[in-house]
Each structure stands twice: as C-alpha cells, then as structure tokens.
C-alpha cells in the first residue's frame, strides 16, 4: 500500500532520500510513460529545475537529470551519479526572495488532482501537494520531493498526506485486518522492504 510506504519514511533525514534517489534511475522511464506528467510530479520537477536554473518541460528536466532523451537511449550512469551528488549541495540561499517564494509555492500549492472524499461522498477537484500523492506517481519523485520539502522550514513544508487519504487508509486497514489480509507493517525507511 502506498500510504504504508509513505508512512515508513516519516522523519528520515534528507541525505537518506538522496541515497534512495541514486537507486532509482527510473526518472526517464517513468516520464516516458505519460503524455501529460501528473501534477504532483510536475511540481516536484519544476521545483528542482528552479533550484538548478534549468528550464523546459518535464522531459527536458528529466534529460538534465539522466542525460537520456528517451527511455531506449543509452544510459549515462556517471551523469545520474553527478546529479545525485550535486543534490547534496542544493539549498535555497541561491534563490532570490521571489524565487524562494515560488519554490515554496510549487511544493505546497493546491493542484488539479481529483480525489474522492468518502465522508462527504463527493469528489474534491484540487488537492494540496503532499508526499503521498507524489509517491503514487513515482518512487524516485517521492524521494526527490522528500529531499526538497526538507529545504523548507518546518512550518512551510507541505504535508506528508492529507486527511481524507489517511481516513481512507485507516478504514481499509481495519477492514483488511478483520479479514486477515492486512500485510505486515514494513520496516522504517531506509531498511529494505520485503515485497
């Protein structure tokens, strides 16, 4: 379950997320899967581009990360490793105050991301950026998001999940535990998970 995975990474230090990113050279494969990049992932990539003074759409940003233009292209592990190492040096001090506010906005704004609210029995058209929704798009983007959100002060950070998702998760957990089908809780990140 995606929420279980999200929760196991709570409180993990930013540098651990960088190590996790280095395990996932999926950026190019993942972005090639979509005609339109999902909004949570697009905001993560836009935030990264802002910090690196890159421009372009999601595909161009991913090419900056991986060196690949297409999934089938030759991989450039040295370029990807260089990107992962450069992440450690990123901070908000290089941004102007206006760019810093825009960076924060990209990581915290409400996006077009439709969700069903079981309590009110209706769809919510916009959702605040959060770790859970980014994780549902891409494991690599999730770890990148976790690293980027840690650059913001505690009170500025986006949530790790929104309440309607947590309520739905807890209801599903209760239902599956009663049925005896609930999977064991995974170890806290970064311990490897048995799948």
Secondary structure, 3 states (H helix, E strand, C coil): CHHHHHHHCCCCCHHHHHHHHCCCCCHHHHHHCCCCCCHHHHHHHHHHHHHHCCCCCHHHHHHHHHCCCCCCCCCCHHHHHHHHHHHCCCCHHHCCHHHHHHHHHHHHCEEEEEEEECCCCEEEEEEECEHHHHHHHCHHHHHHHHHHHCCCCHHHCCECCCHHHHHHHHHHHHHHHHHCCCCCCCCCCCCCCCC
